[in-house]
Amino acid sequence: MVKYNIDLTGKTVLVTGAAGFIGSNLCKRLLADYEDITVVGIDNMNDYYDVRLKDERLKELSVHGDFVFIKGDIADRKLIDCLFEEYRPQAVVNLAAQAGVRYSITNPDAYIQSNLIGFYNILEACRHSYDHGQQGVEHLVYASSSSVYGSNKKVPYSTDDKVDNPVSLYAATKKSNELMAHAYSKLYNIPSTGLRFFTVYGPAGRPDMAYFGFTDKLVKGDTIKIFNYGNCKRNFTYVDDIVEGIVRVMRHAPERTNGEDGLPVPPYKVYNIGNNNPENLLDFVTILQEELIRAGVLPTDYNFEAHKELVPMQPGDVPVTYADTSALEDDFGYKPSTSLRDGLRRFAEWYKVFYME
């Protein structure tokens, strides 16, 4: 187990993508757990999915006097520089990104702007936070993705595996983030930790995720398509478990050390973060259906078999995502604890209230 070397009490933390699914839940957790903390959130509030969800998440955060929200884009260099100058964050969690594998096939510009230029702006701001002898950013934590593993045949996926063959632009941008962070850690001694997220789900999640889209279609009486004839496996990880992992990682910045040449050894780490128990997609959908009926989202006599279609794999997707999370468990004692049924039950109950009452 590592020793925590950052106390978040009394600190200023910047969370990019603060109106997003993971970002908003992280902000809530930080505000609830730490005294005298200031959480500065930034989000461009784009309409990639229903903005009402982002508004609802922000509404929950706005009751906290220690939460500051800035509507803006991390691709705006001037805005980011001004934000760092005004608030001087000691910890930065970069979750802002254009998400989604399939959207990157038809809308590549959004990924270059947010995931590459935006992340570059964050790195540059972290670099200059040390100017003139300032203490600067103590730890940069940033979102990577399980997508970087591409079509790797070896499972479970390990951070020691080569990930040089992305099968989507989204994956390529996330691998680029890891390379950029490594370079900045080496050149400017910025402690950074990348987290490769594996399929995160839960209440008020992203509507482009399968479980959410399935629910929308089933409610409308449409047919849902289950890819690879149901033979996909995913590391479904409940959002509270993901947030627990992020908070633990935030509190330990990779140590700054020098090598034999007297130059800094990059204070840099990358972890898989997710559930190391992959679930079959068909099983997942069956539990989702049962919980939607239990919550009253679907009627008790709903004919599920008539509303599902087994289809081939689609471009950019992979058949199995399976995380080797042993490094995170060894270093931080991290292990997700929310069962699939409990997580989907909370989602179904939230869906009923948000969309049907």
C-alpha positions as CSV (number, residue, x, y, z in Angstrom):
1,M,0.0,0.0,0.0
2,V,1.2,3.5,-0.8
3,K,1.3,6.2,1.8
4,Y,-1.0,9.1,1.1
5,N,1.0,12.3,0.6
6,I,-1.8,14.8,-0.2
7,D,-4.4,16.0,2.3
8,L,-7.3,17.4,0.4
9,T,-8.6,19.3,3.4
10,G,-8.4,23.1,2.7
11,K,-7.2,22.6,-0.9
12,T,-8.5,23.9,-4.1
13,V,-9.3,21.2,-6.6
14,L,-10.1,21.7,-10.3
15,V,-12.4,19.2,-11.9
16,T,-12.9,19.5,-15.6
17,G,-16.0,18.0,-17.1
18,A,-17.7,18.8,-13.8
19,A,-21.2,18.5,-15.2
20,G,-20.4,15.1,-16.7
21,F,-21.4,11.8,-15.2
22,I,-18.2,10.9,-13.3
23,G,-17.2,14.5,-12.8
24,S,-20.3,15.6,-11.0
25,N,-20.3,12.6,-8.7
26,L,-16.6,13.2,-7.9
27,C,-17.4,16.9,-7.0
28,K,-20.2,15.8,-4.7
29,R,-18.0,13.3,-3.0
30,L,-15.2,15.9,-2.5
31,L,-17.6,18.5,-1.1
32,A,-19.1,16.0,1.3
33,D,-15.9,14.5,2.6
34,Y,-13.5,17.4,3.0
35,E,-13.7,20.6,5.1
36,D,-12.7,23.9,3.7
37,I,-12.2,22.4,0.3
38,T,-12.9,24.5,-2.8
39,V,-14.0,22.6,-5.9
40,V,-13.8,24.6,-9.1
41,G,-15.7,22.9,-11.9
42,I,-15.5,23.7,-15.6
43,D,-17.7,22.2,-18.4
44,N,-18.7,23.4,-21.8
45,M,-22.2,22.0,-21.4
46,N,-22.2,20.7,-25.0
47,D,-25.3,18.9,-26.4
48,Y,-23.6,15.6,-27.2
49,Y,-26.4,14.2,-25.0
50,D,-29.4,15.7,-23.2
51,V,-28.2,18.9,-21.5
52,R,-31.0,18.5,-18.9
53,L,-29.0,15.8,-17.3
54,K,-26.0,18.1,-17.0
55,D,-28.2,20.9,-15.6
56,E,-29.7,18.5,-13.0
57,R,-26.2,17.4,-11.9
58,L,-25.1,21.0,-11.6
59,K,-28.2,21.9,-9.6
60,E,-27.2,19.3,-7.0
61,L,-23.7,20.8,-6.8
62,S,-24.9,24.5,-6.7
63,V,-26.2,24.1,-3.1
64,H,-22.6,23.9,-1.9
65,G,-21.0,27.3,-1.1
66,D,-17.6,25.7,-1.8
67,F,-18.4,24.9,-5.4
68,V,-17.5,27.3,-8.2
69,F,-18.8,26.6,-11.7
70,I,-17.3,28.0,-14.9
71,K,-19.0,27.4,-18.2
72,G,-16.3,27.1,-20.7
73,D,-14.2,24.8,-22.9
74,I,-10.8,23.4,-21.9
75,A,-9.8,24.0,-25.5
76,D,-9.9,27.7,-24.8
77,R,-6.3,28.3,-23.8
78,K,-6.9,31.9,-22.5
79,L,-9.7,30.8,-20.3
80,I,-7.7,27.9,-18.8
81,D,-4.7,30.2,-18.1
82,C,-7.0,32.7,-16.4
83,L,-8.7,30.0,-14.3
84,F,-5.3,28.7,-13.1
85,E,-4.1,32.2,-12.3
86,E,-7.3,33.1,-10.3
87,Y,-7.9,29.9,-8.4
88,R,-4.4,28.3,-8.3
89,P,-5.6,24.7,-7.9
90,Q,-3.4,22.3,-6.0
91,A,-5.0,19.2,-7.5
92,V,-6.4,18.8,-11.0
93,V,-8.7,16.0,-12.2
94,N,-9.1,16.2,-15.9
95,L,-12.3,14.4,-16.9
96,A,-13.4,16.7,-19.7
97,A,-13.3,14.9,-23.0
98,Q,-15.4,14.1,-26.0
99,A,-16.6,10.6,-25.1
100,G,-17.8,7.7,-27.2
101,V,-16.3,5.4,-29.7
102,R,-18.8,5.5,-32.4
103,Y,-19.3,9.3,-32.4
104,S,-15.5,9.6,-33.1
105,I,-16.0,7.8,-36.5
106,T,-18.3,10.6,-37.8
107,N,-17.3,13.6,-35.7
108,P,-13.5,13.5,-35.4
109,D,-13.0,17.3,-34.9
110,A,-14.7,17.2,-31.5
111,Y,-12.1,14.7,-30.3
112,I,-9.1,16.7,-31.5
113,Q,-10.3,19.9,-29.9
114,S,-11.3,18.5,-26.5
115,N,-9.1,15.4,-26.0
116,L,-5.9,16.7,-27.5
117,I,-5.9,20.5,-27.6
118,G,-7.9,20.7,-24.3
119,F,-5.6,18.3,-22.5
120,Y,-2.5,20.1,-23.8
121,N,-3.9,23.3,-22.3
122,I,-4.3,21.6,-19.0
123,L,-0.8,20.3,-19.1
124,E,0.6,23.7,-20.0
125,A,-1.3,25.3,-17.2
126,C,0.0,22.7,-14.7
127,R,3.6,23.4,-16.0
128,H,3.3,27.1,-15.5
129,S,1.7,26.7,-12.1
130,Y,5.3,26.3,-10.8
131,D,6.5,29.6,-12.3
132,H,8.3,32.0,-10.0
133,G,8.9,29.4,-7.3
134,Q,5.2,28.7,-6.7
135,Q,4.2,25.3,-5.2
136,G,1.9,24.7,-8.1
137,V,-0.2,21.6,-8.9
138,E,0.6,18.8,-6.5
139,H,-1.1,16.1,-8.6
140,L,-2.7,15.8,-12.0
141,V,-5.2,12.9,-12.3
142,Y,-6.7,12.4,-15.8
143,A,-9.1,10.1,-17.5
144,S,-7.8,7.6,-20.0
145,S,-10.0,4.7,-21.2
146,S,-10.1,0.9,-21.6
147,S,-10.5,1.7,-25.3
148,V,-6.7,2.0,-25.6
149,Y,-6.5,-1.8,-25.5
150,G,-8.1,-1.9,-28.9
151,S,-8.3,-5.4,-30.2
152,N,-5.8,-7.0,-27.8
153,K,-6.5,-10.7,-27.6
154,K,-4.8,-11.1,-24.2
155,V,-7.1,-10.8,-21.2
156,P,-7.3,-9.5,-18.6
157,Y,-6.0,-6.2,-19.9
158,S,-2.9,-5.1,-18.0
159,T,-1.2,-1.7,-18.0
160,D,2.0,-3.5,-18.9
161,D,0.4,-4.6,-22.3
162,K,1.4,-2.8,-25.5
163,V,-1.4,-0.5,-26.6
164,D,-0.1,0.7,-30.0
165,N,-3.0,-0.4,-32.2
166,P,-6.2,1.7,-31.3
167,V,-9.3,0.8,-33.3
168,S,-11.0,4.2,-33.0
169,L,-9.9,7.9,-32.9
170,Y,-11.3,8.1,-29.4
171,A,-8.9,5.4,-28.3
172,A,-6.0,7.1,-30.1
173,T,-6.7,10.4,-28.3
174,K,-6.7,8.7,-24.9
175,K,-3.4,6.9,-25.6
176,S,-2.1,10.3,-26.8
177,N,-3.1,11.8,-23.4
178,E,-1.0,9.2,-21.6
179,L,2.0,9.9,-23.8
180,M,1.6,13.7,-23.4
181,A,1.3,13.3,-19.6
182,H,4.4,11.2,-19.5
183,A,6.4,13.8,-21.5
184,Y,5.3,16.6,-19.2
185,S,6.0,14.5,-16.1
186,K,9.5,13.9,-17.4
187,L,10.2,17.4,-18.6
188,Y,8.6,19.5,-15.9
189,N,8.4,17.0,-13.0
190,I,4.6,17.2,-12.8
191,P,3.2,14.3,-10.8
192,S,0.5,12.7,-12.9
193,T,-1.7,9.6,-12.8
194,G,-3.8,8.3,-15.6
195,L,-6.9,6.1,-15.0
196,R,-8.2,3.8,-17.7
197,F,-11.9,3.6,-17.0
198,F,-13.9,0.5,-17.7
199,T,-17.6,0.9,-18.6
200,V,-19.1,3.1,-15.9
201,Y,-22.8,3.1,-15.2
202,G,-25.3,4.4,-12.7
203,P,-28.1,7.0,-12.1
204,A,-28.0,10.1,-14.2
205,G,-25.4,8.4,-16.4
206,R,-24.6,9.1,-20.1
207,P,-27.5,8.3,-22.4
208,D,-25.1,7.1,-25.1
209,M,-24.1,4.2,-22.9
210,A,-25.8,0.8,-23.8
211,Y,-27.8,0.3,-20.5
212,F,-29.3,3.8,-20.8
213,G,-30.0,3.5,-24.6
214,F,-31.5,0.0,-24.0
215,T,-33.9,1.4,-21.4
216,D,-35.0,4.3,-23.6
217,K,-35.8,1.9,-26.4
218,L,-37.6,-0.7,-24.2
219,V,-39.8,2.1,-22.7
220,K,-40.8,3.2,-26.3
221,G,-41.5,-0.4,-27.3
222,D,-38.6,-0.4,-29.8
223,T,-36.2,-3.4,-30.4
224,I,-32.8,-3.3,-28.8
225,K,-29.8,-4.6,-30.7
226,I,-27.3,-6.7,-28.7
227,F,-24.0,-6.8,-30.6
228,N,-21.8,-9.8,-31.3
229,Y,-24.9,-11.9,-30.7
230,G,-24.7,-11.3,-27.0
231,N,-21.2,-12.6,-26.7
232,C,-19.7,-9.4,-25.5
233,K,-18.3,-9.1,-22.0
234,R,-17.8,-5.8,-20.2
235,N,-16.3,-4.6,-16.9
236,F,-19.4,-2.8,-15.7
237,T,-18.4,-0.6,-12.8
238,Y,-20.8,1.4,-10.6
239,V,-20.1,5.1,-10.5
240,D,-19.7,5.4,-6.7
241,D,-17.0,2.7,-6.9
242,I,-15.2,4.6,-9.6
243,V,-15.3,7.8,-7.5
244,E,-14.0,6.0,-4.5
245,G,-11.0,4.9,-6.6
246,I,-10.4,8.4,-8.0
247,V,-10.4,9.9,-4.5
248,R,-7.9,7.4,-3.2
249,V,-5.6,8.0,-6.2
250,M,-5.9,11.8,-5.8
251,R,-4.4,11.5,-2.3
252,H,-1.2,9.9,-3.5
253,A,0.9,11.7,-6.1
254,P,3.7,9.7,-7.7
255,E,6.9,10.7,-5.8
256,R,9.4,13.0,-7.4
257,T,12.8,11.4,-7.6
258,N,16.0,11.8,-9.7
259,G,17.7,9.1,-11.6
260,E,21.4,8.3,-11.8
261,D,21.9,11.0,-14.4
262,G,20.6,13.6,-11.9
263,L,17.5,14.2,-14.1
264,P,13.9,13.7,-12.8
265,V,12.4,10.2,-13.1
266,P,8.9,10.9,-14.4
267,P,6.5,11.0,-11.4
268,Y,4.0,9.1,-13.5
269,K,1.6,6.2,-13.1
270,V,-1.3,4.6,-15.1
271,Y,-3.9,2.3,-13.6
272,N,-6.8,0.3,-14.8
273,I,-9.9,1.3,-12.8
274,G,-12.9,-0.9,-13.0
275,N,-14.5,-4.1,-11.9
276,N,-12.2,-7.1,-12.6
277,N,-15.3,-9.4,-13.0
278,P,-16.5,-9.1,-16.6
279,E,-20.2,-9.6,-17.1
280,N,-21.8,-11.2,-20.2
281,L,-23.9,-8.6,-22.0
282,L,-27.0,-10.8,-22.2
283,D,-26.9,-11.4,-18.4
284,F,-26.5,-7.6,-18.0
285,V,-29.5,-6.9,-20.1
286,T,-31.6,-9.6,-18.4
287,I,-30.9,-8.0,-14.9
288,L,-31.6,-4.6,-16.4
289,Q,-35.0,-5.7,-17.6
290,E,-35.9,-7.3,-14.3
291,E,-35.0,-4.1,-12.4
292,L,-36.9,-1.9,-14.8
293,I,-40.0,-4.0,-14.2
294,R,-39.4,-3.9,-10.4
295,A,-39.1,-0.1,-10.5
296,G,-42.3,0.3,-12.5
297,V,-40.5,1.6,-15.6
298,L,-41.7,-1.4,-17.6
299,P,-45.0,-3.3,-17.1
300,T,-44.8,-6.7,-15.3
301,D,-46.0,-8.5,-18.4
302,Y,-43.4,-6.9,-20.7
303,N,-42.4,-9.3,-23.5
304,F,-38.6,-8.9,-23.5
305,E,-37.9,-11.6,-26.1
306,A,-40.0,-9.7,-28.7
307,H,-37.9,-6.6,-28.2
308,K,-34.3,-7.8,-28.6
309,E,-32.3,-8.6,-31.6
310,L,-28.9,-10.3,-31.7
311,V,-26.6,-8.7,-34.3
312,P,-22.9,-8.8,-35.4
313,M,-20.2,-6.7,-33.9
314,Q,-20.0,-3.1,-35.0
315,P,-17.0,-1.1,-36.1
316,G,-14.7,0.2,-33.3
317,D,-16.1,-2.1,-30.7
318,V,-14.2,-5.0,-29.0
319,P,-15.7,-8.3,-27.8
320,V,-14.3,-8.3,-24.3
321,T,-13.1,-5.6,-21.8
322,Y,-11.6,-7.2,-18.8
323,A,-9.4,-5.2,-16.4
324,D,-6.5,-6.4,-14.4
325,T,-6.9,-4.1,-11.5
326,S,-4.4,-5.7,-9.2
327,A,-2.0,-2.7,-9.2
328,L,-4.8,-0.4,-8.0
329,E,-5.7,-3.0,-5.3
330,D,-2.1,-3.5,-4.2
331,D,-1.4,0.3,-4.0
332,F,-4.7,1.6,-2.7
333,G,-6.7,-1.3,-1.4
334,Y,-9.3,-0.5,-4.1
335,K,-11.9,-3.1,-5.0
336,P,-15.4,-2.2,-6.3
337,S,-18.1,-3.4,-4.0
338,T,-21.4,-2.6,-5.7
339,S,-23.1,-5.7,-7.3
340,L,-24.5,-5.4,-10.8
341,R,-28.1,-5.9,-9.6
342,D,-27.7,-3.2,-6.9
343,G,-26.3,-0.7,-9.3
344,L,-28.9,-1.3,-12.0
345,R,-31.6,-1.2,-9.3
346,R,-30.5,2.3,-8.4
347,F,-30.4,3.3,-12.0
348,A,-33.9,2.0,-12.7
349,E,-35.3,3.8,-9.6
350,W,-33.7,7.1,-10.7
351,Y,-34.9,6.7,-14.3
352,K,-38.5,6.2,-13.0
353,V,-38.3,9.5,-11.0
354,F,-36.5,11.6,-13.6
355,Y,-38.4,10.6,-16.7
356,M,-41.7,9.2,-15.6
357,E,-42.9,11.1,-12.6
